[in-house]
Amino acid sequence: MLVSSIVNLAYLIGAIAFVWGLRLLSSPDSARRGNVLAGIGMGIAIIATLSTPLAEGDNNYLWIMVGLLIGGITGWIAAKKIQMTAMPQMVSVFNGLGGACATVLALAELTRFYDGVQVMSTGQLSIALFTLLIGAISFTGSMLAFGKLDGMIKDKHVILPRHGLINLVLLIAVLVMSVWLAIQGSAAGLVLALVFLILALIYGFSFVAPIGGADMPVVISLLNSFTGLSAAAAGLIYGNQIMLVGGILVGAAGTILTVLMCQAMNRSLFNVIVGGFGSASLSGGAGTDGDQVAKVATVNDAAIQMFYANSVMFVPGYGLAVAQAQKTVKELDDLLEANGVDVKYAIHPVAGRMPGHMNVLLAEADVPYPKLLDLDDANAALKDTDTVVIVGANDVVNPAALDDASSPIYGMPVLEVWNAKNIIVLKRSMSAGYAGIQNPLFFHERNRMLFGDAKDSIQKLVTEVKNM
C-alpha cells in the first residue's frame, strides 16, 4: 500500500514537471529549461513505474533495462549527431516511433485477448483497437513525412490518381472494420485484427502521400497529436496515469499547434489534408521570368546598404538552416549593432520545415529572444525598416498570397517585406520555393538578388562590413 502511494505521488510530480516543462517550451529563451524539466519528470515516471509491484512470475526487468539501454544510447547518438537542417526529419522519426510503440502495446494486448489469455470488455477492446489504429497511422504517416523531408521520396512517386477518393475509401474501411471488430469481440480472431492493422498502416502512408511539402509543418504537428492520442489510449489499456497524462498533453499541444498553424496559413485543416499544394516543383530561370528581369546586387552594394541603414530586419527561412548560417548571421548582426544599426528578425509561424524551426536555429546562435518579432509585430515594423534581408525564405514573403487569387497560397498571411525601403534576397538561384510557385517579390523594383550559398554570402558581407 505504501509503495503504491509513493508511486502515485511520483506520477503526480512527473505530471507537474510535464505541464511546467511544456509551459516553458512556449518561449525560446526558456525552452531549454523546459526540456530539462520535462526530462526529469519522465525520469521520475520511469523509476516510479519500475517500482510498481509486479505479479508473481511477471518480472521483466531484464527486458526493460535492455530496451532502455538500446533506446537511450540510440536517442543520445542521434541527438548529438543530427544537424539542425535535419531536425524536422528527426522529429518525424521520433513521432513515428512513438506511434509504433503504442501499436506494439495494443497488438500485444489484442493477441492475449484473442488467444483467450485475458478478458476484455467491449469498451476495453474498443480502446485497444483505437490505440492500434491511431498508432499505426502515426507510424507510417511520420515515416513518409520523414522520407519527403529528407528528399528520399518524391511526391510524384506516391500520389495516385484521385488520391483523395482513395483516402476516403480507406478511412471508411478502417473505421467500419474497427467498429465491427469491437462488436464481434473474440469471435473475430487475431487474423482479422492483423488485417485491420495492415489497413491502418496503409492508410497512414496514403493519408500523408498527397500532402505537399509546403504543408509539412502542419502535418508534423498533426501526426504529433496522433502520437499523443495513441499514448493516452495505451495508458487507458494499462491503467497507467502518467501515460494517460503525458499522452493527453502531447495530443492537446499538437492539436492546438496544428490549429494555430492553419490559422497562420489562413486555411482549414481539411484544406491542408486534401489540398496537397506544394507537390509540384516549378523553377524559374537564373534571374528571369518571361519578360521580367531580377536586379542583382553585389556583396559590396549589400554591405554598404546595411552598414549605413538605421534599421535592418532579417527574415530567416529554410535556406538559412540548409546553409547552417545562423551563427554567421549573428556575427553580422553584432557588427551592425556596433555601428548603431537596429537589428531585428521577422519570424513567420510556418517558416522552415517544422513549428518553431527558425526560433530554434536562432536560439542556437544566441540571438536574444526580444529581437525575434512574430508575424504581426514584424509587419507593423517593416514599413519603418530601411533594409530587409531575406535569408532562404520564399513562400512566407510571397506577395501572391495577397494579390493573386489564382495562387495556391492566396489568403495566407505573409511577411509584407515589400513595405520596407530596400529588400535584399539571398538565394542560390531563382528556383521556386517549397510550395512550388514562383515569387513575384524577386522582380520587385526595391528588391536586389544576392545569389550564392547563404553562409558564404553572409560571410562575405561580414568581411565587407569589417573593412568599413
N, C-alpha and C positions, 0 to 999 in steps of 0.2 A: 504493500500500500504506500509506504514511504517512497520507494523507488518510483512508483507511478506518479506520485505528486511532484517529485523532483523533475521527472521527465516532462510533465505538463508545464511546470514553471520554466524549464529551459526552452520549451517550444514557444512560450509567451515572450520570453526575452528575444528569441530568434526572430519572431514575427515583428516585434517592435523595431529590431535592427533592420529588418527588410523595409518596413514602412519609412523609417527615418532615412535610411540609405537612399531609397527611391526619391524622397523629398530633396535630398542633397544633389541628386543627379539632375535636377531641373536647372542647375546653373553650372556653367563650365568651370568657374573658379572653386566650386565645392564638390565637383563630380568625383574627383579622386578620393576624397574623404568618404563620399557616399559609397563608392565601390568597396573600399576597405571595410566600412561598417557593415555593409550587406554581406561581404565575405565572412566577417566574423560571425554574423548571425547564422550563416549557412554552416559554418564550422560547429557552432553550438548545437544546431539542429541535427547534424550528422552524429555528433557524440551522444546526444540525447537518444537518438534512435537506436544506436548501437547498445545503449544501456537498457533498452526496453527488455523486460523479462521474456525469455523465449520458452516455447513449449518444449517438453522433453523430446529430444531427438531432432530438433529443428535448428541446431547450432550451425550456422552458415558463415561464421566469422572469417574462415579462410577464403572462401569465395568473395566475400565482401571486401576484404583487405586487398586481395589481388586486383579486383575491379577498381578500387580506389587508387591503388598504386599505378596501374596502367593508365587510367583516365587522368590522374593528376599529372603524371610525367608528360603524357601526350599534350595535355592542355597547356602546361608550362612551356614546353618547347615551341608549340605553335604560337603562343602569345609573344614569346621572345623573338622569334624569327620573322613573324609576319610584318610586312611593310604596311605603312599607313594607306597606300594605294589599294591594298588588298583587304582592308578592314571590312568592307561590306561583304566580301566573299566569306570571310571568317564568321561573321555574324550569321550569314545564311547557313553555313555548315553547322554551327552550334545550335541554331534554331531547329534544323533538320534532325540533329542527333537527340535533342530534347523530345521531339515528336516520336522518334524511333524508340526511345526508352519507354515512353508511355504505351506505345504499340506493343512492345515486347511484354510489358507487365500485364496488359489486358489479354493478350494472347495466352500467356501462361495461366491466368485465372480461367479463361474460357476452356482451355484444354482440360484443366482439372474438373470443370463443370461437366463437359461433355463425356469425360471418362468416368463420371459418377463418383469422383473422389470428394467433391464438395457440393453443397446445395446452394442454389441462388434463387432468390425470389425474382419475379418479373421486373421489379424496379432495379435490383442489383444487376440483373442481366442487361437491362437497358443501359445502365451506366457503363458497364464493361464494353458493350457494343459501341457506345458513343465515344469512349476513350480510344477504341481501336480505329474508328472512322476518322476522328479529328487528328489523332497522332499520325496515321498513315498519310493523310492529306498534307500535314505539315512537313513530314519527312520528304516525300518525293517532290512536293512543290518547292521546298527550300533547296533541295539538291539541284533542281532545274534552274532555280534562280541563281545559284552559285555558278553553274555552267555558263549561263548567259552573261553574268557579270564578269566572269573570268575570260570570256571570249572563246571558250571551248565549244559552245553550242550557238549556232546562228538561228535566228527566228525562222528563216525560210525553211530550215530543216525539220522543224517541229510543228509548224502550223499547217493544218489540213483545210481543205475547202469546207465552208460552212462550219467552222470550228465552234462557233457559239452554240449552234444547234447540237453538236456532238456533246459539248459540255453539259447542256441542259438535260439531254437523254441520260448521260452518265450520272448526273446528280439525282435525277428522279429514280434511277435504278438502285443506287446505293441507299437512298432514303427508304424506298419501298422495301428493299431487302432487309434493312435494319429493323423495320417495324415487324416484318414477317418473322424474322429470327427471334425477336423478343416475344412474339405471341406463341410461336411453336415451342420455345423452351428447349429442353434437352432432346426432344424428338427430331430437331433439325439436323443434329450431328455436326461433328467437327469439320467434315469436308466442306459443307456449305458455308460454315464460318470462314474457312480459308478462302473460298471463292469470294465471299464478301470482302475480305481483306485485300485480295488481289484487285478487285474493282475499285476499292478505296485508294489503293496505291496508284492505279492508272488514272483515276480522277484527279488526284493531287498533281500529277505530272501534266495532265491535259488542261487543268484549271489555270496553270501558270503559263502554258505554252503560247497563247495568243497575246499575252500582255507585253507591251513594248518596253524597251529599255528606259524610256523617259518616266515610266510609272514604277520602276523597280523600287524606289524608296518606299512607296506606298505598299507595294506587295510584301516587302521585307517586314514592314510594321504589322501588316495584317497576318502574315504567317507567324510572327512572334506572338500575336494574341492567340492564334490557334494552338501554339505550343503550350501557352499558359493554361488554356482551357483543358487541354489533354492532361496536363499535370494535375490540375484541380480535380478532374474526373478520376484520375488514378488515386488521388488522395481519398476520394469517397470510397473507392473499392476497398482500400486497406484501412479505412477509418483513421487516417493519419492527418492530424490537424495542420501540421506545418506544411505538408504537401498541398493541402487544400488552400491554406492562406497564401503560400507562395505562388501557386498556380493562378489564383484569383487576382493577385496583384499584377502578375505578368500579363494575364489576359486583359484586365481592365486598362492597364497602362498602354498596352499595344493597341487596344481598341480606340482609346482616347486619342492617341497619337495618329492613328490612321484617319480618324475623323478630322483632326486639325490639319493634317497634310492635304486631305481632299479639299478642305475649305481654302487652304493656301493656293490650291490649283484651280479653285472655283469649279470643281467637278464633283459629281456624286460618286460614291464608291461603286455603284453599279456601272457607271460610265467608265471608270478605270478598269473594271474587270472585263467588260465586254468591248471596250473601245479599242484597245490594242494599238494605239498610235505609238510611233517610235520604233516599229519593227522594220520599217523601210530605211534604207540608207541612201541619202542623196548627197551629192558632193558638188561643190562649185569649182570653178577654175581657180588658178593661182592668182587671185586679185581681180577677177572679173565675174560678172553675172549678166550675160547678154550684153546690152549696151552700157551697163554700169561699170564703173571702174573704182576700186577702192584706193584711197590715198594711203601711201606708205610713209612711215616715219623712220628716221634713223635713230640709233641709240643716243647720239648726241642731242638731237632735237628733243627727244622724250625726256632726257635727263635735265636739260635746261628748263623745259616747261614745268617739270615737277619741282626743281630746286627753287625757282622764283615764284612758285604759287603760294597763296595764303593757306589754301586747304587742298588736301589730296584724299581721295577715297578709293581704297582698293576693293574690288569685287572678286572674291575667290570663287573658283569653280573646280570641277573635277580635274581640269588640266593642271591646276596647282598641285593636286595630290599625285597625279601621274609623274610630274616632274620633281616631286618632293622638294618644292621650292619654298615651303613655308618659313624656314629659318632664314633664307636669303631675303625674303620679303621683309621679315622682321629687322634684318640688318639695314635694309634700305629705309624702312620706317624710322629707325633710330637716327640715321643720318639726316633725314628730312626734318625730324623733330628738333634736332640740334640746330638746324638753320631757322627755326621758328615756324615751320610748316605744321599746320594742324592735320594730323593723320587719323583717319577712321577706316572702318571696314564695314561693308554692306553685306549682310548675311541673308540670303533667301532661304525660306524654310525647306525647299526641296533641292537645294544646290548639292551636287555630289551624287553619291550612289546609295546613301542611307541617311536616315534622320540624324541631324547634328554632325554630319561628316566634316563640314568646314569648321565648326566650333572646336572639334577635337583636334584638327590639324593645327589651328592657330593657338590653341592652348598648349600643344606640344612645343610650339615655338616661343612660349612665354609672352604672347600678346595679351596685354591687360584686358580683362573682360569688358570694362566700361567703353573700350574702343569699338566693340562689336555692336553694330546697330541692326535691329530687326528690320523687316520689310517696310513697315510704316514709318519708322523713325528715319530710315535711310532715304526713303523717297522725299520726306519732308526736308532733309538736309541737302539733297542733291542739287536743288535749284541755286543754292548758295556755294556750291563746290566749284573750285577753279578747274581741277583736273580729276577725272575718274579713270582709274587704271583697272581694266578687266583682265584678270589672270586666269585664263582657261574656262571661263563661264561662257555659255552660249544661249541656251533656251530661256534662262531666267532673266535675260536682258533683251529679249526679242520683242521689238515694238509691234510685231504682227499680232501679239496677244491682245492688243488694244484696238488696232485699226484694220485688221484683216479678218472678216467674218468667215472666210473660207479656210483659214488656218486651223490645224488640229488643236493648237494651243489657245485659240481665241477665247477670251474671257478669263484666262489665267492671270492672276496678279503677278506683275513682274517688277523688277527694279528699273525705274524710269531714268536710266543713266543719260539719256539724250537731253535731259534738262540741265545737265552740268555744262559749264562753259567750254570745256575741252574733254575729249574722250581718247583714250589710248587702249587698243585691244591687243593683248599678247596672245598669239596663236601660232601653231605650226604652219597652218595653211588656211584656205578659205572653205574648208570642208564643213558640212552641216554638223549640228550638234546631235545629242543622243536621241532627240525626238525625230531626227531625220529630215529636218526642214532648214532652208536657208535663212540667214538672219539679215534683214534689211539694214540693221544698225551698221554693218560693215561699210555701207556706202553712204552713211550719213555725212553731211557737209562738215560737221565738227569732229568727225572721227578720223583717227590715223591708225593704221595697222602696223604692228611691230612683229614681224614674223620670226620664228625660231623657237627652240625649246625654252619653256618658261624660265627654268632655273638659270640657263645660260644667259638669256636676255636680261634677267634681273641682276645677275652678277655683273654684267657689263654696265648696267645702269648704276650699280653700286660703285664701280670703278670710276665712272664718269663723274658722279656726284662727289666722290672723294677728291677728285682733281680740281674741283671748282673753288 
